[in-house]
Amino acid sequence: FLTMFGEKLKGADPEDVIVSAFKVLDPEATGFIKKEFLQELLTTQCDRFSAEEMKNLWAAFPPDVAGNVDYKQICYVITHGEEKEE
């Protein structure tokens, strides 16, 4: 997954910049966005993700039972290359 995301985000911004971009999609500041919404954005905008890339994303960052995705965890992995210890 990290290799795929690294290819998509070569020269990525610092973590706070990426988190700020996700926060625009989270007006209630929950720290989560809906899986369906994120999938639609990633498969229809700019450098579109393939079905295989989406499968890898959900395997690495499974949504919770309500279908929410923790975008701060995704941002951390994008910028640090590993999962944050909780």
Wavefront OBJ file of the C-alpha trace (Angstrom):
o trace
v 0.000 0.000 0.000
v 2.723 2.492 0.911
v 4.454 2.001 -2.426
v 1.224 2.694 -4.275
v 0.434 5.745 -2.176
v 4.012 6.946 -2.500
v 3.717 6.854 -6.277
v 0.480 8.827 -6.149
v 1.885 11.411 -3.759
v 5.499 11.903 -4.812
v 6.749 15.071 -3.172
v 3.875 15.056 -0.677
v 3.369 17.985 1.621
v 4.060 17.839 5.367
v 1.536 15.965 7.508
v -0.210 19.119 8.768
v -0.838 20.300 5.204
v -2.328 16.946 4.182
v -4.475 16.801 7.342
v -5.697 20.340 6.614
v -6.741 19.251 3.124
v -8.766 16.365 4.582
v -10.317 18.706 7.177
v -11.980 20.609 4.330
v -13.915 17.386 3.693
v -14.786 17.096 7.407
v -16.793 20.227 8.301
v -17.832 18.802 11.682
v -14.161 18.130 12.625
v -14.761 14.507 13.597
v -11.436 13.220 12.263
v -13.333 10.860 9.975
v -14.853 10.912 6.514
v -17.271 8.448 4.964
v -15.716 5.605 2.991
v -18.115 6.104 0.076
v -17.269 9.807 -0.170
v -13.503 9.205 -0.074
v -13.793 6.389 -2.610
v -15.793 8.587 -4.971
v -13.198 11.366 -4.743
v -10.227 9.040 -5.228
v -11.751 7.228 -8.199
v -13.214 10.206 -10.067
v -10.837 13.136 -9.503
v -7.319 13.938 -10.769
v -4.953 10.932 -10.634
v -7.725 8.372 -10.236
v -7.264 5.275 -8.112
v -7.973 1.909 -9.732
v -10.220 -0.742 -8.194
v -7.090 -2.611 -7.054
v -5.679 0.516 -5.421
v -8.954 1.078 -3.581
v -8.935 -2.543 -2.416
v -5.418 -2.007 -1.038
v -6.459 1.236 0.655
v -9.367 -0.419 2.475
v -7.182 -3.372 3.457
v -4.666 -0.971 5.026
v -7.260 1.415 6.503
v -10.523 -0.432 7.027
v -13.494 1.792 7.811
v -15.253 1.382 11.148
v -18.664 -0.290 11.427
v -20.381 3.006 10.554
v -18.352 3.314 7.330
v -16.034 6.055 8.604
v -12.352 6.322 7.689
v -9.763 7.856 10.053
v -8.030 10.291 7.715
v -5.475 11.367 10.327
v -4.125 7.798 10.375
v -3.894 7.808 6.575
v -2.051 11.147 6.671
v 0.389 9.842 9.268
v 1.242 6.779 7.192
v 1.608 8.872 4.020
v 4.141 11.153 5.691
v 5.894 8.727 8.061
v 5.634 5.416 6.209
v 4.310 3.429 9.161
v 1.295 3.181 11.418
v 1.183 5.326 14.528
v 1.315 3.420 17.813
v -1.865 4.005 19.814
l 1 2 3 4 5 6 7 8 9 10 11 12 13 14 15 16 17 18 19 20 21 22 23 24 25 26 27 28 29 30 31 32 33 34 35 36 37 38 39 40 41 42 43 44 45 46 47 48 49 50 51 52 53 54 55 56 57 58 59 60 61 62 63 64 65 66 67 68 69 70 71 72 73 74 75 76 77 78 79 80 81 82 83 84 85 86
